[in-house]
Amino acid sequence: MPSSDVGRKAYLGLRGKPLVYAITFACSLGFLLFGYDNGVFSGLTTDPSFLQQFGNPGATMLGFIVAVYELGCFLGALICAFWGENFGRRKICMYGSVVLIIGTAIQTASFSVAQMIVARIVTGVGVGFITSVVHIYQAETTVAKARGRMIAVQLSMLIVGIVIAYWLDYGMSLKSTSIQWRLPIAFQVVFAIGLIAMCSFLPGKPLATSCAS
């Protein structure tokens, strides 16, 4: 079978600009996740149900719960810096999404401060994996004349993630049970699953014939 036919089959028939757009969409989900997870806690720290569940933590502890996520992101990025090249961009995106889903599940089911802190770190590690490689993945698989535009679209999705988080927080604030904070936290799994699904058929390395514009 000709190599071009193999490429069409492997990437669901996508090539040229459609394949570039698919890669951009997948990479955009990575930055959307980063924006979403950064934004979602801003609306939860004042929810009565959330505060009651965790014993009404003081400002210092509450700030630590929020900020420890960034420590997880740093740890995930550091891991990628040392060992990421052994796995490739696409696989790192998928592994990061799996770690994020695990962290999100623990966050959603949290009933103590310690559990939430651990979950925030795990989620951050997953996001650190993803955001360390998606921009490189995008640049490596897109031709030069389209690269700047596609990366700009990708980075803009960070803001979209924050906006989605804010509005979902606002909508769920009308509820009086713990779902008002558990659902917004859990919702990011949708984007992570989407990223895994996209990466499962996209190319993992530069392919000039498939990604030409």
C-alpha positions as CSV (number, residue, x, y, z in Angstrom):
1,M,0.0,0.0,0.0
2,P,1.4,3.4,-0.9
3,S,2.7,5.5,2.1
4,S,0.2,8.3,1.2
5,D,-2.7,5.8,1.5
6,V,-1.4,4.6,4.9
7,G,-1.3,8.2,6.1
8,R,-4.9,8.9,5.0
9,K,-6.1,5.8,6.8
10,A,-4.0,6.4,10.0
11,Y,-5.2,10.0,10.3
12,L,-8.9,9.4,9.5
13,G,-8.3,10.6,6.0
14,L,-7.0,14.0,7.1
15,R,-4.1,15.6,5.3
16,G,-3.0,19.1,4.5
17,K,-4.8,22.0,6.1
18,P,-7.5,19.7,7.7
19,L,-4.8,17.7,9.5
20,V,-3.1,21.0,10.6
21,Y,-6.5,22.2,12.0
22,A,-7.0,18.9,13.8
23,I,-3.6,19.1,15.4
24,T,-4.3,22.7,16.4
25,F,-7.6,21.8,18.0
26,A,-5.9,19.0,20.0
27,C,-3.1,21.3,21.2
28,S,-5.7,24.0,21.9
29,L,-7.5,21.6,24.3
30,G,-4.2,21.4,26.2
31,F,-4.1,25.1,26.8
32,L,-7.8,25.2,27.4
33,L,-7.3,22.7,30.3
34,F,-4.6,24.9,31.7
35,G,-6.8,28.0,31.6
36,Y,-9.8,26.1,33.0
37,D,-8.0,24.6,35.9
38,N,-6.5,28.0,36.8
39,G,-9.9,29.7,36.6
40,V,-12.2,27.1,38.2
41,F,-11.0,27.6,41.8
42,S,-11.5,31.4,41.7
43,G,-15.2,30.9,42.0
44,L,-15.1,28.0,44.5
45,T,-13.2,29.7,47.3
46,T,-16.3,31.6,48.3
47,D,-18.8,28.8,47.9
48,P,-20.3,28.1,51.4
49,S,-20.6,24.3,50.6
50,F,-16.9,24.1,49.5
51,L,-15.7,26.0,52.6
52,Q,-17.9,24.0,55.0
53,Q,-16.7,20.7,53.5
54,F,-13.1,21.6,54.2
55,G,-13.6,23.0,57.7
56,N,-13.7,26.7,56.7
57,P,-10.0,27.0,56.1
58,G,-8.3,30.3,56.7
59,A,-6.9,32.6,54.0
60,T,-3.4,31.1,54.2
61,M,-4.6,27.5,53.9
62,L,-7.1,28.4,51.2
63,G,-4.4,30.2,49.2
64,F,-2.2,27.1,49.6
65,I,-4.8,24.8,48.2
66,V,-5.2,27.0,45.2
67,A,-1.5,27.6,44.6
68,V,-0.2,24.1,45.1
69,Y,-1.6,23.3,41.7
70,E,1.1,25.4,40.1
71,L,3.7,23.4,42.1
72,G,2.3,20.3,40.4
73,C,2.5,22.0,37.0
74,F,6.2,22.8,37.7
75,L,6.9,19.3,38.7
76,G,5.2,17.9,35.6
77,A,7.2,20.3,33.4
78,L,10.4,19.3,35.1
79,I,9.7,15.6,34.6
80,C,9.1,16.3,30.9
81,A,12.4,18.3,30.6
82,F,14.4,15.2,31.7
83,W,12.4,12.3,30.3
84,G,9.9,13.7,27.8
85,E,12.0,13.1,24.7
86,N,11.9,9.3,25.4
87,F,8.1,9.2,24.8
88,G,7.3,11.8,22.1
89,R,4.9,14.8,22.1
90,R,1.7,12.9,21.4
91,K,2.2,10.3,24.0
92,I,3.1,12.9,26.6
93,C,-0.2,14.7,25.9
94,M,-2.1,11.4,26.4
95,Y,-0.2,10.4,29.5
96,G,-0.7,13.9,30.9
97,S,-4.4,13.7,30.2
98,V,-4.6,10.4,32.1
99,V,-2.8,11.9,35.1
100,L,-5.1,14.9,35.0
101,I,-8.2,12.7,35.0
102,I,-6.9,10.8,38.0
103,G,-6.2,14.0,39.8
104,T,-9.6,15.4,38.9
105,A,-11.3,12.3,40.1
106,I,-9.6,12.6,43.5
107,Q,-10.4,16.3,43.7
108,T,-14.1,15.7,42.9
109,A,-14.3,13.0,45.6
110,S,-12.3,15.0,48.2
111,F,-13.6,15.3,51.7
112,S,-10.5,16.6,53.5
113,V,-7.9,19.3,53.0
114,A,-5.1,16.8,52.7
115,Q,-6.9,14.9,50.0
116,M,-7.6,18.0,48.0
117,I,-4.0,19.2,48.2
118,V,-2.7,15.8,46.9
119,A,-5.3,15.9,44.2
120,R,-4.4,19.4,43.1
121,I,-0.7,18.4,42.9
122,V,-1.6,15.3,40.8
123,T,-3.8,17.4,38.5
124,G,-1.0,20.0,38.1
125,V,1.5,17.3,37.2
126,G,-0.8,16.2,34.4
127,V,-1.3,19.8,33.1
128,G,2.5,20.3,33.4
129,F,3.0,17.3,31.1
130,I,0.5,18.7,28.5
131,T,1.6,22.3,28.5
132,S,5.2,21.4,28.2
133,V,4.8,19.7,24.9
134,V,1.7,21.0,23.0
135,H,3.3,24.2,21.7
136,I,6.3,22.2,20.5
137,Y,4.1,19.5,19.0
138,Q,2.1,22.2,17.2
139,A,5.3,23.9,15.8
140,E,6.9,20.6,14.7
141,T,3.8,19.4,12.8
142,T,2.8,22.7,11.1
143,V,4.5,24.3,8.1
144,A,6.3,27.6,8.7
145,K,3.9,29.9,7.0
146,A,0.9,28.7,9.1
147,R,2.8,28.1,12.3
148,G,2.4,31.5,13.9
149,R,-1.3,31.7,13.2
150,M,-1.9,28.2,14.6
151,I,0.1,28.8,17.7
152,A,-1.8,32.0,18.3
153,V,-5.1,30.2,18.1
154,Q,-3.8,27.5,20.5
155,L,-2.7,30.1,23.1
156,S,-6.0,32.0,22.8
157,M,-7.8,28.9,24.1
158,L,-6.2,29.5,27.5
159,I,-8.5,32.5,27.9
160,V,-11.5,30.4,26.6
161,G,-10.8,27.8,29.3
162,I,-10.8,30.5,32.0
163,V,-14.1,32.0,30.7
164,I,-15.8,28.5,30.6
165,A,-14.6,27.9,34.2
166,Y,-16.0,31.3,35.4
167,W,-19.4,30.9,33.8
168,L,-19.7,27.3,35.0
169,D,-18.8,28.4,38.5
170,Y,-21.4,31.1,38.3
171,G,-24.1,28.8,37.1
172,M,-23.4,26.1,39.7
173,S,-23.3,28.8,42.5
174,L,-27.1,28.7,42.3
175,K,-27.1,25.2,43.7
176,S,-27.0,24.6,47.5
177,T,-25.3,21.1,47.6
178,S,-21.7,20.0,47.1
179,I,-22.4,19.7,43.4
180,Q,-21.9,23.4,43.1
181,W,-18.1,22.8,43.4
182,R,-17.7,19.1,42.5
183,L,-19.2,19.5,39.0
184,P,-17.0,22.4,37.9
185,I,-13.9,20.5,39.0
186,A,-15.1,17.3,37.3
187,F,-16.0,19.0,34.1
188,Q,-12.4,19.3,32.9
189,V,-12.4,15.6,32.3
190,V,-14.4,16.2,29.2
191,F,-11.6,18.2,27.7
192,A,-9.0,15.7,28.8
193,I,-10.9,12.8,27.2
194,G,-11.2,14.9,24.0
195,L,-7.4,15.4,24.0
196,I,-6.8,11.7,24.4
197,A,-9.2,10.9,21.6
198,M,-7.6,13.4,19.2
199,C,-4.1,12.3,20.0
200,S,-5.0,8.6,19.4
201,F,-5.1,9.2,15.6
202,L,-2.9,12.3,15.0
203,P,0.7,12.0,13.8
204,G,3.3,11.9,16.5
205,K,6.1,13.5,14.5
206,P,6.6,16.0,11.6
207,L,5.1,14.6,8.4
208,A,5.7,17.0,5.5
209,T,3.3,15.3,3.2
210,S,0.5,15.1,5.6
211,C,0.7,18.5,7.2
212,A,1.5,20.6,4.2
213,S,-0.8,23.5,3.9
